[in-house]
Structure formats: structure tokens, C-alpha cells
Amino acid sequence: MRRLPIRPLAGLAGLTVLALTGCGTQTAGAPADPGAAGGDRTLRAQQVMRLTQPHEQTGMTLLEGPVFDKDGELLVVDVTAPAGEPKVLRVNVRKKTSERFHTDDRGNYTSAQISPYDGRIYLTDFSSGDIVSLAPDGGDPRTFFSGEVDGAPMNPDDLAFDRKGNLYVSDSRGMSQGEAKGRVVRIDRSGKDTTVLADGLAAPNGISFDADYRGLWFSELTQNRISYLLLDEEGTVASRHTAIRVDGGIAQTDSIAVDADGNLYQGLHGRPAMAVYSKNGERLATVELPGHAAAGLESATNVAITPGGTRAYMTVSGPDGGYLYAFDALAEGVRQSNGG
């Protein structure tokens, strides 16, 4: 999710934090070796449609968490949508139409994912620390998880599911204070048992399993780095290391998606672009908007690649509004590139 300013909110203030802090802010940076093969390749994204305008109450709009549902419709969350306005939209990308899918008076949702266990849609509420779920039709809202983890409240940003339906959450705790108190938290599919897999993190944001479900990639917004957690058969950490350092200038690392070949699509907060890396850390490409389109847009937070296809849909936001842009991904979409 993209961060707003820094969210002292219990209403709109928090929104600001999310917006300012939650997305990568600049470009995903050049590779360590600017001459590396493919590193200067540009994937040009084209506008699909404008979804939202800045809200009068919050002064901004911030799109996140694109995920395709079983009917091929794209669900998108608007982090800063006030009560009564659509907090989750359903988009028909072929017809270029959208409709309200869910609204409430509670939270600031920063990601969306569909559980492989129960088929429900899970949303992370950055402000309250809750994780809520919806029925596939958008109804029957339930609080899946609420409360503290190891004695501390969460600020859940993005999430990923393993094959059994257990959740892995990037907890951006400490972000508003500029303190490295963030965590990666595992929540079992019942919502009752929690485990901290990594802590002392600097505003963790994106999180995704690799193509083989052997480990987790996660990004730290305020350190511009991507780390890798190798997991054992029980879902606990076998090892952890810094995998990629993103040279983003003023841009920061936002959400992460992984395609069928294991390539990473790293969203940026502060610049409407994405950086694409191989699983070995090689900078493969940068997803860019046409030059004239980048004005008035500040972040490309996340992407969903069509399951079984290569058409990718990227959420882009800024003072000019919230948009969907499309480009051709380097490989097919899988669960790891659909939501989070």
C-alpha cells in the first residue's frame, strides 16, 4: 500500500499518512549496474480508465490492492475513501466500467486478497489494525482478526496467502513515528494463532510468496530494500537476507507482485512507475507511463496480472485522481500476482 503522509488518524489524518507513506514515491531506481542486460528496458503502460477523483473530505485518492475475482472482474480499494463512498470498487476492464462493491464507516483499506481456503475477500485496515473479510458478492462483512500481536497493535498493509489459506501480513507498525518497529506476521486461517516471523523492520509494505511458495518477498518502504524469508514446511523462518536494494531516488518501495516465472514487480510510492526484477535480483525493466500522463500522478502502488495471461493492470494515483493503467507483463499471472 502506498503511504499517505503519516497517519495520525482516527479519521482523515490517518488517510493522509497512508497516502503519503504507503506507496513507493519515486522511480524504482536503476540497477546497481546501469548497463546490466535488460535493466534499461521500458514497459510502456497505457491508460485504461480513471476510477476516482480526490475526495472532498480527505483531499486525496489512493488506489491499491487490485485483485481479479472468479468472474474476471477486478476489485480495487481506495485507501482514502470516506464513509459512504466506495472503499472497494469492482471494475470490468473490458467494458471500462466500474461500480461500488463495498463501503462502510470504519477503515482505510490498503490491500485486497482472495483466500484459497474459503473464497472470501480479505481486506487490511491500516488504521484500526483489523483484517476484515467479505463474501464474494461484497456482502456479509466479518472481522477476521482484531487486537494485538505479541502485545503490540498492528498496522496491516499488504497480505499474502499460502496454499492452505494462512495469512502473511506486512505490519507497518512504527511507520508514523519513523521507528523500525515493523513486522511480518503470520495469522493462521482460523484467525486465532499469530506468529511474528520478522521484526525490527522499517515500514514493511509489499509482501508476496515466490513462485514456488518456498519463501516470502517483502519490501521496507523507508529503506528501499526487498528481503527474502525462506520458510520451512511449518511456515516458520529458515533464513532471512536482504535480496535487492532499490535505487529509487525520492521514490520508495511499495507493494510487490510475482509472476509465473518468479519475476518481481515492485511498486513505487512517489513516482508513477514500477521496477521489475528477476528472482536473482537482476533489474529487468521499468514500467513507465507516457511522459504526458505522469503529470499529476505520484505513485504506482500495485499490480494484478491476469491469471493465466500476461495483461497487467496497475493502480496509479496522485492529485489528478486514481487510474488503472495496463501493460504486458514478462510472464503469466498467478496467485502471487493477483492482489495483496
Summary of the structure (lengths in Angstrom):
residues: 340
radius of gyration: 17.4
end to end distance: 8.7
largest distance: 52.2
contacts: 1395
relative contact order: 0.19
helix: 4%
strand: 48%
